[in-house]
């Protein structure tokens, strides 16, 4: 985990914290790691598996409730792939489509083979905002992704996801979700500064803000589920 959290680029970003706070965003002269296939995300895929595995198992169990053994699943910004892989392991006939940059998906493919689900695990390399997702998904996974972007960008992505979902499908969002006061719980609130120094417009969002964004994109109700022993929270939204 430390290999990613202490990645040279992230450390350097915090060295410029004072300037970023004054500007309210990162300087225009600094490279944006979100717009290209940045090698930092390959490190993320390899290094963050241990800490994400319990959340992946928890989410897969919820996804499987009342769904039978077949779930067509879209895993956006799949990274290491553990979330989609956990669904495939939990539901014997689930098919997973993983979206991410090619180099990152190579890590996810390795993990899918190791988990014995490679025959039901498809790769869709490219930009999550441009890729053709296909259609008729029962489940979409959006894990640790929305916090990189501003509200308008998130709504545009949510609309694309909504178009790919079948009626009655669900979106599962794993995020740092603070209470409405935006300063509690502290683990959620502190994540905002990480987005401030690492992204042009990223931020944390409350449940009410997520609910409003999803509704604007054409979704229904959203509910919050607490994860055991984890700083993140799960939002389940109906299509």
Buried (B, 14 or more C-beta within 10 A) or exposed (E): EEEBBEBEBBEEBEEBEEEBEEEEBBEEEBEEBBEEBBBBBBBBBBBBBEEBBBBBBBBBEBBBEEBEEEBBBBBBBBBBBBBBBBBBBBBEEBBBBBBBBEBBBBBBBBBBEEBEBBEBBBBBBBEBEEBEBEEEBBBBBBBBBBBBBEBEBBBEBBBBBBEBBEEEBBBBBBBBBBEEEBEEEEEBBBBBBBBBBBBBBBBBBBBEBBBBBBBBBBBEEBEBEEBEEBBBBBBBBBB
